[in-house]
Amino acid sequence: MLAERIAAIRDTLERESAPWGRAPKLIAVTKYSTVEEILPLSELGVTDIGENRVQALREKIPYLGGKFSLHLIGRLQTNKVKYIINDVCMIHSLDSMPLAQEIDRQAKKNGRQMPVLIEVNIAREPQKGGVMEEDLFPFLRACAGLDGMKIKGLMAMMPLGADADALTGYFTRMRTLLDRCRQEAVPGTDMTELSMGMSQDYAIAARCGATMVRIGSAIFR
């Protein structure tokens, strides 16, 4: 039952994140879900949803009744930014300067400042997006001057099939990177968010200091 699954996820998040004093925000990943499956979430207090694809997001928006905050969590092409700039509350997958410049341009054109997260390819997987760990700080400083967006933190996707020890290592490194970004205090940034952890590993992510988890199948299975 949906309510029971969400309650179990929240209990786990509360328990595992206790040392941090803040449970991660639950973002329901609706990539494979219909509008009919999504709408009951709002009655259960889940009002943040994440979509991977711009087209899917645009198709669902008219039927969601303004009940949700929408997160773009998948790779974003520069030519698609204009289609979501007024609809999403955050872009989780900033990973290149051309994308940063287009988000900045479209946000200014539409009179807003877009919250974004920098995606880090923490496991150095060639098939995935994200900046490399050693490039993070130069990239952060280069993007910070684009005032059409506000860099709010970091995001990462973990390797499928990685064991608990490997995942703990990756998650811990991401938290260390966020803390270092905060210490850098780059003007124009507000490094408070760490989006990491999915259905298979959200408990470990919460234990390692995630502030947002992106969960799909564990909710909708």
Backbone as CSV, one residue per row, in Angstrom:
resi,resn,N_x,N_y,N_z,CA_x,CA_y,CA_z,C_x,C_y,C_z
1,MET,0.844,-1.190,0.000,0.000,0.000,0.000,0.884,1.246,0.000
2,LEU,0.492,2.237,-0.793,1.313,3.428,-0.985,1.636,4.124,0.337
3,ALA,0.634,4.339,1.156,0.857,5.043,2.418,1.849,4.301,3.304
4,GLU,1.757,2.986,3.317,2.664,2.193,4.153,4.092,2.243,3.627
5,ARG,4.243,2.217,2.311,5.593,2.279,1.738,6.244,3.629,2.042
6,ILE,5.467,4.704,1.900,6.019,6.030,2.187,6.359,6.163,3.666
7,ALA,5.495,5.653,4.528,5.766,5.719,5.971,7.048,4.961,6.315
8,ALA,7.254,3.803,5.691,8.460,3.019,5.954,9.710,3.753,5.472
9,ILE,9.614,4.385,4.318,10.746,5.157,3.799,11.068,6.319,4.737
10,ARG,10.059,7.026,5.168,10.283,8.157,6.077,10.883,7.702,7.403
11,ASP,10.411,6.581,7.913,10.975,6.058,9.165,12.461,5.760,9.002
12,THR,12.803,5.143,7.879,14.204,4.837,7.617,15.037,6.108,7.503
13,LEU,14.522,7.095,6.794,15.245,8.358,6.628,15.459,9.045,7.968
14,GLU,14.434,9.077,8.788,14.551,9.701,10.113,15.596,8.990,10.953
15,ARG,15.555,7.684,10.953,16.466,6.900,11.780,17.916,7.050,11.315
16,GLU,18.132,6.905,10.024,19.502,6.898,9.518,20.141,8.292,9.532
17,SER,19.325,9.330,9.446,19.875,10.689,9.397,19.929,11.355,10.763
18,ALA,19.559,10.641,11.810,19.483,11.230,13.146,20.748,11.990,13.544
19,PRO,21.963,11.460,13.287,23.166,12.205,13.681,23.314,13.562,12.995
20,TRP,22.655,13.722,11.849,22.758,14.981,11.116,21.718,16.009,11.566
21,GLY,20.705,15.543,12.295,19.691,16.451,12.813,18.672,16.904,11.795
22,ARG,18.658,16.259,10.645,17.720,16.675,9.586,17.512,15.500,8.641
23,ALA,16.282,15.061,8.511,15.989,13.995,7.556,16.004,14.556,6.139
24,PRO,16.504,13.795,5.175,16.509,14.274,3.794,15.087,14.490,3.259
25,LYS,14.978,15.458,2.386,13.702,15.665,1.683,13.470,14.494,0.740
26,LEU,12.247,13.988,0.743,11.881,12.885,-0.138,11.364,13.432,-1.461
27,ILE,12.086,13.113,-2.529,11.659,13.472,-3.882,11.202,12.192,-4.571
28,ALA,9.926,12.140,-4.924,9.377,10.958,-5.594,9.724,11.018,-7.082
29,VAL,10.436,10.007,-7.550,10.830,9.968,-8.953,9.694,9.333,-9.756
30,THR,9.152,10.104,-10.681,7.924,9.702,-11.368,8.161,9.321,-12.832
31,LYS,9.383,8.946,-13.137,9.771,8.609,-14.512,8.855,7.565,-15.134
32,TYR,8.490,6.547,-14.372,7.683,5.453,-14.914,6.245,5.486,-14.391
33,SER,5.820,6.584,-13.814,4.510,6.650,-13.161,3.528,7.506,-13.953
34,THR,2.288,7.125,-13.912,1.233,7.893,-14.551,0.758,9.000,-13.621
35,VAL,0.030,9.941,-14.183,-0.551,11.020,-13.376,-1.458,10.446,-12.300
36,GLU,-2.204,9.408,-12.645,-3.125,8.785,-11.677,-2.364,8.185,-10.496
37,GLU,-1.152,7.715,-10.742,-0.329,7.181,-9.665,0.343,8.283,-8.854
38,ILE,0.601,9.401,-9.487,1.304,10.504,-8.822,0.395,11.306,-7.902
39,LEU,-0.811,11.606,-8.330,-1.674,12.529,-7.589,-1.903,12.146,-6.125
40,PRO,-2.066,10.858,-5.771,-2.281,10.527,-4.357,-1.110,10.883,-3.444
41,LEU,0.063,11.112,-4.016,1.216,11.457,-3.187,0.972,12.720,-2.378
42,SER,0.302,13.694,-2.983,0.120,14.972,-2.296,-0.689,14.815,-1.019
43,GLU,-1.643,13.875,-1.023,-2.451,13.647,0.172,-1.646,12.982,1.284
44,LEU,-0.502,12.405,0.926,0.370,11.754,1.899,1.558,12.643,2.267
45,GLY,1.509,13.887,1.829,2.542,14.846,2.196,3.784,14.820,1.346
46,VAL,3.766,14.072,0.250,4.905,14.054,-0.671,4.595,15.026,-1.798
47,THR,5.203,16.185,-1.747,4.859,17.241,-2.697,6.033,17.645,-3.584
48,ASP,7.136,16.914,-3.509,8.270,17.131,-4.409,8.404,15.916,-5.307
49,ILE,8.385,16.137,-6.620,8.547,15.029,-7.554,9.668,15.349,-8.536
50,GLY,10.336,14.288,-8.984,11.453,14.449,-9.899,11.213,13.729,-11.204
51,GLU,11.519,14.405,-12.284,11.406,13.807,-13.621,12.760,13.848,-14.319
52,ASN,13.038,12.803,-15.082,14.300,12.698,-15.805,14.251,13.377,-17.163
53,ARG,13.090,13.370,-17.787,12.995,13.841,-19.166,12.072,15.043,-19.277
54,VAL,12.532,16.026,-20.069,11.758,17.249,-20.255,10.397,16.947,-20.873
55,GLN,10.357,16.093,-21.891,9.103,15.797,-22.572,8.082,15.188,-21.620
56,ALA,8.511,14.230,-20.803,7.594,13.600,-19.850,7.081,14.604,-18.838
57,LEU,7.957,15.465,-18.395,7.556,16.491,-17.434,6.488,17.400,-18.031
58,ARG,6.715,17.860,-19.245,5.765,18.778,-19.884,4.409,18.107,-20.128
59,GLU,4.438,16.820,-20.421,3.178,16.110,-20.655,2.350,15.974,-19.382
60,LYS,3.012,15.849,-18.245,2.299,15.626,-16.982,1.833,16.918,-16.310
61,ILE,2.561,18.008,-16.521,2.290,19.254,-15.789,0.816,19.679,-15.835
62,PRO,0.146,19.657,-16.995,-1.238,20.159,-17.026,-2.198,19.377,-16.135
63,TYR,-1.835,18.161,-15.760,-2.754,17.299,-15.013,-2.401,17.178,-13.527
64,LEU,-1.361,17.892,-13.103,-0.920,17.770,-11.712,-1.572,18.785,-10.781
65,GLY,-2.291,19.717,-11.351,-3.087,20.643,-10.540,-2.283,21.564,-9.648
66,GLY,-1.018,21.805,-10.004,-0.198,22.707,-9.205,0.076,22.197,-7.799
67,LYS,-0.048,20.891,-7.573,0.090,20.333,-6.228,1.530,19.980,-5.853
68,PHE,2.440,20.072,-6.821,3.788,19.562,-6.589,4.858,20.576,-6.966
69,SER,5.989,20.496,-6.265,7.208,21.175,-6.680,7.965,20.214,-7.584
70,LEU,8.348,20.675,-8.760,8.907,19.816,-9.790,10.425,19.988,-9.879
71,HIS,11.130,18.876,-9.850,12.590,18.865,-9.950,12.987,18.187,-11.252
72,LEU,13.882,18.800,-12.008,14.447,18.151,-13.191,15.723,17.455,-12.738
73,ILE,15.712,16.118,-12.736,16.818,15.368,-12.147,17.670,14.646,-13.181
74,GLY,17.239,14.596,-14.444,18.003,13.905,-15.475,18.892,14.859,-16.247
75,ARG,19.676,14.305,-17.147,20.556,15.131,-17.989,19.705,16.090,-18.811
76,LEU,20.180,17.308,-18.911,19.418,18.374,-19.564,20.222,18.927,-20.724
77,GLN,19.626,18.880,-21.917,20.261,19.467,-23.091,20.003,20.971,-23.101
78,THR,20.959,21.721,-23.614,20.816,23.176,-23.603,19.571,23.635,-24.365
79,ASN,19.230,22.941,-25.444,18.079,23.378,-26.241,16.737,23.048,-25.599
80,LYS,16.761,22.350,-24.455,15.515,22.017,-23.759,15.263,22.920,-22.544
81,VAL,16.240,23.727,-22.184,16.105,24.545,-20.967,14.885,25.451,-21.048
82,LYS,14.660,26.053,-22.215,13.562,27.011,-22.349,12.196,26.388,-22.096
83,TYR,12.098,25.062,-22.233,10.805,24.410,-22.075,10.442,24.137,-20.619
84,ILE,11.418,24.247,-19.719,11.119,23.928,-18.309,11.478,25.062,-17.352
85,ILE,12.003,26.153,-17.867,12.559,27.193,-17.010,11.518,27.794,-16.066
86,ASN,10.262,27.824,-16.464,9.221,28.398,-15.615,8.442,27.358,-14.821
87,ASP,8.786,26.097,-14.976,7.980,25.041,-14.358,8.675,24.309,-13.213
88,VAL,9.994,24.264,-13.223,10.690,23.471,-12.205,11.187,24.366,-11.078
89,CYS,11.289,23.766,-9.891,11.802,24.507,-8.737,13.304,24.349,-8.595
90,MET,13.876,23.340,-9.258,15.322,23.115,-9.174,15.773,22.206,-10.309
91,ILE,16.962,22.477,-10.828,17.626,21.616,-11.800,18.787,20.938,-11.077
92,HIS,18.780,19.601,-11.058,19.765,18.844,-10.279,21.010,18.468,-11.080
93,SER,21.043,18.727,-12.364,22.043,18.082,-13.223,22.903,19.059,-14.014
94,LEU,23.292,20.173,-13.394,24.204,21.098,-14.058,25.585,20.467,-14.144
95,ASP,26.135,20.360,-15.364,27.429,19.687,-15.509,28.314,20.266,-16.607
96,SER,27.938,21.416,-17.167,28.791,22.009,-18.196,28.564,23.518,-18.237
97,MET,29.568,24.231,-18.722,29.435,25.678,-18.830,28.391,26.101,-19.870
98,PRO,28.308,25.437,-21.045,27.234,25.819,-21.970,25.841,25.674,-21.344
99,LEU,25.627,24.621,-20.563,24.334,24.460,-19.898,24.132,25.554,-18.859
100,ALA,25.166,25.869,-18.097,25.068,26.939,-17.099,24.702,28.257,-17.765
101,GLN,25.337,28.552,-18.874,25.079,29.815,-19.563,23.663,29.878,-20.124
102,GLU,23.153,28.745,-20.596,21.784,28.731,-21.132,20.755,28.839,-20.005
103,ILE,20.991,28.162,-18.890,20.082,28.320,-17.748,20.071,29.768,-17.303
104,ASP,21.237,30.369,-17.222,21.353,31.776,-16.834,20.586,32.673,-17.797
105,ARG,20.759,32.435,-19.087,20.105,33.268,-20.102,18.592,33.140,-20.047
106,GLN,18.112,31.911,-19.984,16.672,31.693,-19.979,16.032,32.190,-18.676
107,ALA,16.732,32.020,-17.573,16.195,32.497,-16.296,16.061,34.015,-16.307
108,LYS,17.076,34.696,-16.763,17.007,36.160,-16.838,15.907,36.610,-17.794
109,LYS,15.788,35.916,-18.896,14.750,36.241,-19.884,13.364,36.132,-19.279
110,ASN,13.203,35.213,-18.330,11.904,34.967,-17.707,11.781,35.577,-16.317
111,GLY,12.732,36.411,-15.952,12.635,37.155,-14.710,12.727,36.321,-13.455
112,ARG,13.569,35.294,-13.480,13.712,34.477,-12.282,15.164,34.071,-12.062
113,GLN,15.436,33.551,-10.891,16.742,32.980,-10.567,16.530,31.499,-10.292
114,MET,17.161,30.654,-11.096,16.916,29.219,-11.023,17.854,28.541,-10.021
115,PRO,17.326,27.861,-9.021,18.166,27.057,-8.142,18.702,25.835,-8.901
116,VAL,19.989,25.574,-8.758,20.605,24.452,-9.454,21.543,23.707,-8.515
117,LEU,21.772,22.436,-8.842,22.785,21.623,-8.187,23.813,21.212,-9.233
118,ILE,25.076,21.195,-8.855,26.126,20.711,-9.744,26.212,19.195,-9.603
119,GLU,26.087,18.493,-10.724,26.219,17.044,-10.695,27.701,16.665,-10.740
120,VAL,28.099,15.812,-9.805,29.477,15.334,-9.730,29.505,13.857,-10.127
121,ASN,30.383,13.508,-11.047,30.549,12.110,-11.462,31.532,11.459,-10.489
122,ILE,31.050,11.178,-9.298,31.917,10.757,-8.203,32.564,9.403,-8.456
123,ALA,31.919,8.545,-9.227,32.478,7.228,-9.526,33.205,7.182,-10.866
124,ARG,33.293,8.339,-11.521,34.034,8.461,-12.776,33.528,7.481,-13.830
125,GLU,32.218,7.409,-13.979,31.614,6.508,-14.963,31.492,7.236,-16.301
126,PRO,32.111,6.716,-17.358,32.133,7.438,-18.638,30.761,7.611,-19.268
127,GLN,29.808,6.743,-18.939,28.486,6.829,-19.561,27.572,7.822,-18.863
128,LYS,28.024,8.400,-17.754,27.176,9.314,-16.991,27.678,10.748,-17.098
129,GLY,26.756,11.693,-16.883,27.112,13.093,-16.859,27.748,13.459,-15.536
130,GLY,28.039,14.736,-15.380,28.616,15.235,-14.142,30.053,15.673,-14.316
131,VAL,30.464,16.655,-13.533,31.851,17.101,-13.563,32.689,16.153,-12.722
132,MET,33.956,16.037,-13.053,34.861,15.207,-12.275,35.201,15.928,-10.965
133,GLU,35.534,15.128,-9.985,35.796,15.658,-8.644,36.852,16.763,-8.682
134,GLU,37.911,16.567,-9.442,39.006,17.541,-9.465,38.640,18.823,-10.202
135,ASP,37.549,18.769,-10.982,37.109,19.955,-11.723,36.019,20.742,-11.000
136,LEU,35.554,20.221,-9.873,34.394,20.819,-9.216,34.629,22.268,-8.817
137,PHE,35.715,22.550,-8.139,35.883,23.894,-7.593,36.125,24.944,-8.669
138,PRO,36.937,24.667,-9.696,37.017,25.635,-10.802,35.664,25.860,-11.482
139,PHE,34.894,24.781,-11.657,33.576,24.905,-12.282,32.636,25.719,-11.398
140,LEU,32.655,25.455,-10.106,31.814,26.201,-9.168,32.117,27.693,-9.243
141,ARG,33.387,28.052,-9.230,33.760,29.470,-9.276,33.367,30.103,-10.611
142,ALA,33.506,29.347,-11.700,33.163,29.883,-13.014,31.665,30.146,-13.143
143,CYS,30.854,29.277,-12.516,29.398,29.416,-12.613,28.827,30.432,-11.635
144,ALA,29.551,30.703,-10.579,29.000,31.512,-9.493,28.630,32.919,-9.932
145,GLY,29.294,33.422,-10.972,29.001,34.779,-11.424,27.783,34.901,-12.311
146,LEU,27.139,33.782,-12.634,25.943,33.809,-13.480,24.733,34.005,-12.570
147,ASP,24.254,35.247,-12.488,23.252,35.545,-11.458,21.821,35.195,-11.858
148,GLY,21.653,34.561,-13.032,20.340,34.027,-13.372,20.071,32.684,-12.711
149,MET,21.076,32.160,-12.035,20.885,30.914,-11.304,21.586,31.007,-9.955
150,LYS,21.166,30.164,-9.038,21.748,30.118,-7.700,22.209,28.695,-7.451
151,ILE,23.506,28.497,-7.259,24.025,27.163,-7.004,23.760,26.828,-5.545
152,LYS,22.952,25.788,-5.339,22.477,25.431,-3.999,23.161,24.207,-3.415
153,GLY,23.987,23.515,-4.197,24.632,22.326,-3.665,25.066,21.381,-4.764
154,LEU,25.129,20.089,-4.418,25.661,19.064,-5.307,24.686,17.910,-5.478
155,MET,24.861,17.173,-6.553,24.075,15.971,-6.827,25.010,14.892,-7.344
156,ALA,24.665,13.637,-7.077,25.428,12.512,-7.632,24.521,11.313,-7.832
157,MET,24.880,10.501,-8.828,24.250,9.210,-9.070,25.306,8.137,-8.845
158,MET,24.933,7.100,-8.128,25.885,6.063,-7.775,25.875,4.910,-8.790
159,PRO,26.966,4.147,-8.866,27.021,3.008,-9.798,26.003,1.939,-9.423
160,LEU,25.311,1.439,-10.407,24.394,0.337,-10.165,25.180,-0.902,-9.746
161,GLY,24.683,-1.593,-8.747,25.316,-2.827,-8.329,26.486,-2.664,-7.380
162,ALA,26.835,-1.420,-7.026,27.928,-1.225,-6.073,27.521,-1.757,-4.702
163,ASP,28.495,-2.321,-3.974,28.165,-2.863,-2.659,28.118,-1.751,-1.611
164,ALA,27.686,-2.099,-0.409,27.452,-1.099,0.632,28.723,-0.345,0.995
165,ASP,29.846,-1.029,1.020,31.100,-0.364,1.370,31.487,0.671,0.313
166,ALA,31.360,0.283,-0.948,31.681,1.219,-2.029,30.744,2.417,-1.998
167,LEU,29.454,2.150,-1.812,28.482,3.238,-1.768,28.771,4.194,-0.609
168,THR,29.085,3.632,0.541,29.408,4.472,1.695,30.596,5.375,1.386
169,GLY,31.578,4.837,0.685,32.734,5.638,0.310,32.367,6.781,-0.623
170,TYR,31.557,6.483,-1.639,31.139,7.529,-2.580,30.281,8.587,-1.887
171,PHE,29.313,8.144,-1.104,28.432,9.093,-0.412,29.227,9.971,0.550
172,THR,30.174,9.377,1.259,30.976,10.143,2.211,31.823,11.184,1.499
173,ARG,32.382,10.812,0.352,33.157,11.786,-0.430,32.293,12.930,-0.910
174,MET,31.063,12.640,-1.308,30.156,13.703,-1.727,29.853,14.654,-0.568
175,ARG,29.620,14.110,0.610,29.359,14.986,1.757,30.576,15.842,2.074
176,THR,31.781,15.255,1.954,33.001,16.023,2.180,33.136,17.150,1.166
177,LEU,32.800,16.851,-0.094,32.850,17.886,-1.126,31.874,19.021,-0.816
178,LEU,30.661,18.677,-0.393,29.695,19.721,-0.050,30.231,20.588,1.083
179,ASP,30.783,19.952,2.112,31.305,20.714,3.246,32.460,21.611,2.824
180,ARG,33.297,21.113,1.919,34.394,21.946,1.414,33.867,23.125,0.598
181,CYS,32.826,22.878,-0.191,32.207,23.965,-0.953,31.651,25.030,-0.009
182,ARG,31.040,24.591,1.056,30.486,25.532,2.027,31.608,26.351,2.664
183,GLN,32.712,25.698,2.984,33.840,26.395,3.590,34.467,27.407,2.628
184,GLU,34.437,27.064,1.344,34.965,27.991,0.340,34.159,29.286,0.294
185,ALA,32.862,29.186,0.588,31.971,30.359,0.628,32.125,31.218,-0.626
186,VAL,32.033,30.577,-1.782,32.145,31.302,-3.043,30.975,32.276,-3.164
187,PRO,31.230,33.571,-3.377,30.133,34.539,-3.509,29.142,34.112,-4.589
188,GLY,27.864,34.267,-4.293,26.820,33.905,-5.245,26.352,32.471,-5.132
189,THR,26.926,31.701,-4.198,26.496,30.318,-3.984,25.912,30.165,-2.584
190,ASP,25.131,29.116,-2.417,24.527,28.795,-1.116,24.511,27.275,-1.000
191,MET,25.627,26.706,-0.599,25.847,25.265,-0.705,25.238,24.527,0.488
192,THR,23.952,24.279,0.400,23.232,23.642,1.510,22.628,22.296,1.154
193,GLU,22.545,21.952,-0.130,21.815,20.748,-0.535,22.743,19.687,-1.118
194,LEU,22.435,18.444,-0.779,23.168,17.296,-1.315,22.155,16.237,-1.738
195,SER,21.932,16.149,-3.050,20.944,15.246,-3.631,21.636,13.948,-4.026
196,MET,21.405,12.896,-3.253,22.014,11.596,-3.552,21.226,10.510,-2.836
197,GLY,21.263,9.313,-3.405,20.509,8.202,-2.848,19.234,7.956,-3.617
198,MET,19.027,6.671,-3.985,17.837,6.272,-4.727,17.218,5.060,-4.031
199,SER,16.310,4.384,-4.699,15.536,3.332,-4.025,16.411,2.264,-3.387
200,GLN,17.504,1.907,-4.049,18.319,0.796,-3.578,19.321,1.202,-2.495
201,ASP,19.561,2.499,-2.314,20.647,2.898,-1.405,20.331,4.141,-0.575
202,TYR,19.057,4.517,-0.486,18.735,5.775,0.196,19.067,5.749,1.678
203,ALA,19.011,4.581,2.304,19.337,4.498,3.733,20.807,4.860,3.966
204,ILE,21.678,4.358,3.112,23.110,4.677,3.233,23.334,6.164,2.964
205,ALA,22.643,6.694,1.957,22.781,8.106,1.633,22.374,8.988,2.810
206,ALA,21.257,8.642,3.452,20.803,9.415,4.609,21.828,9.353,5.733
207,ARG,22.405,8.185,5.931,23.412,7.997,6.983,24.656,8.840,6.709
208,CYS,24.938,9.075,5.429,26.151,9.800,5.041,25.924,11.295,4.830
209,GLY,24.725,11.779,5.092,24.519,13.219,5.063,23.775,13.797,3.886
210,ALA,23.018,12.977,3.144,22.174,13.516,2.069,21.137,14.470,2.647
211,THR,20.791,15.498,1.874,19.678,16.372,2.259,18.459,16.160,1.370
212,MET,18.646,15.448,0.253,17.555,15.069,-0.638,17.817,13.649,-1.122
213,VAL,16.785,12.825,-1.182,16.889,11.504,-1.801,15.849,11.399,-2.904
214,ARG,16.188,10.689,-3.967,15.334,10.583,-5.149,14.867,9.136,-5.260
215,ILE,13.625,8.886,-4.929,13.140,7.507,-4.779,11.946,7.264,-5.705
216,GLY,12.065,6.222,-6.533,10.996,5.874,-7.448,10.378,4.527,-7.147
217,SER,11.088,3.444,-7.467,10.515,2.111,-7.396,10.110,1.713,-5.975
218,ALA,10.811,2.172,-4.966,10.460,1.837,-3.578,9.128,2.466,-3.176
219,ILE,8.706,3.491,-3.892,7.393,4.109,-3.644,6.308,3.458,-4.490
220,PHE,6.591,3.273,-5.780,5.557,2.911,-6.742,5.519,1.428,-7.091
221,ARG,6.398,0.623,-6.568,6.535,-0.766,-7.008,5.194,-1.520,-7.032
